[in-house]
Amino acid sequence: MKNQLTIVVATNNQHKLKELRELFSPYNVKLLSLNDANIHVNPDENGNSYKENAFIKASEVAKYTKFPVMSDDSGIEISELGDHFPGIYSSRYAKENGGQEVINEFLSTNHHGSKATFHCHIVLLNLKPGSRYDFEGIMEGKINNKIEGEHGFGYDPIFVPDGYEHSVSILSDEEKNSISHRHNATIKVIEFLKQISLI
Ligand code: ITT
């Protein structure tokens, strides 16, 4: 049997960590939180793309561990708000406009029906010293006209995936994890790790 693969997840977002752990749970992969690895950093996400920000987070954390590092930079793009917005600013957009509940209320009232897409960019560093791999996933849908459900986080209560009638937050964790942008990026990571015989 292969050795367990240990990876440090470069995120301070506990919801992301939980989802990633669920997505990797069928495999012999141990995902360490920053806390588990005793790493306390808050990288400045000043890149111009998910890809750049994911690399900034992973490379900052990689300075403090010998394990491979995985980061996830993600966001939602809402067509009616313009090109790729809030996108890489998704977290800040909510924080600077009264918080997630306020912004979800605003968007569901004023922009319901708008096409929207979640993006996820994963960077995997140091599987071998110095190596870097990038993976992407998206989930398409639209903005709901109301806030719904208790599951998930962030914009989940107002995002209706294509082919569904309700917000992601109505879905169980397992259901979200079978269609999400994070799932769609993660399956590529898993395929790759299988190809190179690490799992
Ligand atoms: P880290 O940088 O520490 O990983 P963060 O929350 O700041 O945590 P991002 O910079 O990648 O992460 O911002 C992602 C934001 O996009 C997140 O805070 C949510 O507002 C939104 N988002 C991303 N994935 C989401 C999901 O699955 N469901 C709902 N909202 C999501």
Residues whose N, C-alpha, C, O or C-beta is under 5 A from the ligand:
A	BS01	ITT	A10 T11 N12 N13 D72 D73 S74 G75 I76 S90 S91 F153 G154 Y155 D156
